[in-house]
């Protein structure tokens, strides 16, 4: 009831930040809409753009979206990130990739072994409502939210189980589908 809220700037000079994940060793990793990731040191120092990030469609509400650390990040250095992936012909959709974060020797990092593990379908030529939050469940599965893409009539397919629009997906960290998902057979 009587909570006091304070704000404190811990880093500045970053491009339009979309998501932040606190690192176990201190500091953070952030995603920026235009398609860059940056490490932020414990002291607020912003590192150079992390290399190895795939191309994103940063038009409208698209871009490099969420980031989540694997539950075993401290040992595996694996992270997951979502982005609006260009799919050709002007189409795009939300995708999720995993990669290993390695140091680059210049105060930044690089993504190694980038692998797209999830692609929203259908792809659509639009620039809105990509959605995208990533969260790990206690059982190690990954929840992925995707937007309904805003425009009529495509957004009307959010209630259609055959379309991956406006949904919450639960997947294994390798992208496979858990057999106990409620609609696995439909």
C-alpha positions in Angstrom: 0.0 0.0 0.0 2.7 2.4 0.9 5.4 1.1 -1.5 8.0 3.5 -2.6 9.2 3.2 -6.1 12.6 4.5 -7.1 14.3 4.5 -10.5 18.0 4.4 -11.1 19.8 4.5 -14.5 22.3 1.7 -14.6 23.3 2.1 -18.3 22.7 4.6 -21.0 23.4 5.0 -24.7 21.7 1.8 -25.7 19.5 1.6 -28.8 15.8 1.0 -28.3 16.0 -1.8 -25.7 13.3 -4.5 -25.9 14.2 -7.0 -23.2 16.7 -7.5 -20.4 17.9 -10.6 -18.6 20.1 -10.4 -15.5 23.2 -12.6 -15.8 24.2 -14.9 -12.9 27.7 -13.3 -12.7 26.1 -9.8 -12.5 25.4 -7.4 -15.3 22.8 -8.1 -17.9 22.2 -9.0 -21.5 19.8 -6.8 -23.5 18.1 -7.1 -26.9 17.5 -4.0 -29.0 14.7 -3.7 -31.5 16.9 -3.0 -34.5 18.6 -6.4 -34.1 21.5 -6.1 -31.7 22.3 -7.6 -28.3 24.6 -6.0 -25.8 26.2 -7.1 -22.6 26.0 -4.6 -19.7 28.7 -4.9 -17.1 28.0 -4.7 -13.4 29.2 -1.1 -13.5 26.8 -0.2 -16.2 29.3 -0.3 -19.0 27.7 -1.1 -22.3 29.6 -3.6 -24.4 29.7 -3.6 -28.2 27.0 -5.4 -30.2 27.2 -9.2 -29.8 28.1 -10.9 -33.1 26.2 -13.7 -34.6 22.7 -12.4 -34.2 20.6 -13.4 -37.2 18.9 -10.8 -39.5 15.6 -9.4 -38.1 12.8 -7.6 -39.7 12.8 -4.4 -37.5 9.9 -2.7 -39.3 7.0 -1.5 -37.2 6.7 -3.6 -34.0 9.2 -6.2 -35.3 12.8 -6.6 -34.3 14.9 -8.6 -31.9 12.4 -9.4 -29.2 12.8 -11.3 -25.9 15.8 -13.1 -24.4 15.8 -15.9 -21.8 18.7 -17.7 -20.2 18.6 -21.5 -20.2 18.0 -22.9 -16.7 21.6 -24.3 -16.8 23.1 -21.1 -18.3 25.9 -20.9 -15.7 27.5 -24.0 -17.1 26.1 -24.2 -20.7 26.1 -20.5 -21.5 23.0 -21.2 -23.6 20.4 -18.6 -24.2 17.2 -18.3 -26.2 15.9 -15.3 -28.1 12.9 -14.4 -30.2 12.8 -12.2 -33.2 10.7 -11.2 -36.2 12.3 -13.4 -38.8 12.2 -12.3 -42.5 10.7 -15.2 -44.5 11.0 -14.0 -48.1 8.4 -12.4 -50.3 8.0 -9.6 -47.8 6.6 -12.0 -45.2 7.8 -12.4 -41.6 6.8 -14.1 -38.4 8.1 -14.7 -34.8 10.8 -17.2 -34.5 12.9 -18.5 -31.5 16.6 -19.4 -31.7 19.0 -20.8 -29.2 22.7 -20.2 -29.1 25.8 -20.3 -26.8 27.1 -17.0 -25.6 30.9 -16.9 -25.8 33.2 -14.0 -24.9 34.7 -12.2 -27.9 37.8 -10.8 -26.1 36.7 -7.2 -26.7 34.3 -6.7 -23.8 31.4 -8.1 -25.8 30.3 -11.5 -26.9 29.4 -13.7 -29.8 26.7 -16.1 -30.4 27.9 -19.6 -31.4 25.8 -22.4 -32.9 22.7 -20.3 -33.5 19.8 -22.6 -34.3 16.2 -21.6 -35.0 14.1 -24.0 -32.9 10.6 -22.5 -33.5 8.9 -20.7 -36.4 5.5 -19.2 -36.1 3.2 -20.1 -39.0 1.7 -18.8 -41.2 4.2 -16.1 -42.1 2.5 -12.8 -43.0 3.5 -9.5 -44.7 2.8 -7.3 -41.7 4.6 -5.2 -39.1 2.5 -5.5 -36.0 1.8 -7.8 -33.1 4.7 -10.2 -33.1 4.1 -10.8 -29.4 6.9 -12.8 -27.9 7.7 -13.5 -24.3 9.9 -16.5 -23.4 9.7 -18.2 -20.0 11.0 -21.5 -18.7 8.6 -23.7 -16.7 9.9 -25.6 -13.7 10.0 -28.8 -15.8 12.5 -27.2 -18.2 10.0 -26.7 -21.1 9.9 -23.3 -22.7 6.8 -21.2 -23.1 6.7 -19.0 -26.3 4.0 -16.4 -26.9 3.3 -15.1 -30.3 1.0 -12.3 -31.5 -2.1 -12.5 -33.7 -0.5 -10.1 -36.2 -3.2 -7.4 -35.8 -4.7 -7.2 -39.3 -8.1 -8.5 -40.3 -8.7 -11.2 -41.4 -5.4 -12.8 -40.3 -6.0 -11.9 -36.6 -9.3 -13.8 -36.7 -7.2 -17.0 -36.9 -6.1 -16.6 -33.3 -9.0 -18.9 -32.3 -8.1 -21.4 -35.0 -5.9 -24.3 -33.6 -4.5 -24.9 -37.1 -2.9 -21.4 -37.2 0.0 -20.4 -35.0 -1.3 -16.8 -34.5 -2.1 -15.4 -31.1 -1.0 -18.5 -29.1 1.1 -19.7 -26.2 3.4 -22.6 -27.3 5.1 -25.0 -24.9 8.2 -26.6 -26.4 11.3 -28.5 -25.3 14.6 -26.5 -25.5 15.5 -28.3 -28.7 12.2 -27.2 -30.3 10.4 -30.5 -30.1 6.8 -30.7 -28.8 6.2 -32.2 -25.4 3.8 -35.2 -25.7 1.7 -34.0 -22.8 0.8 -30.7 -24.5 -3.0 -30.4 -24.5 -3.4 -30.2 -28.3 -0.5 -32.4 -29.4 -2.7 -34.6 -31.5 -4.8 -31.9 -33.2 
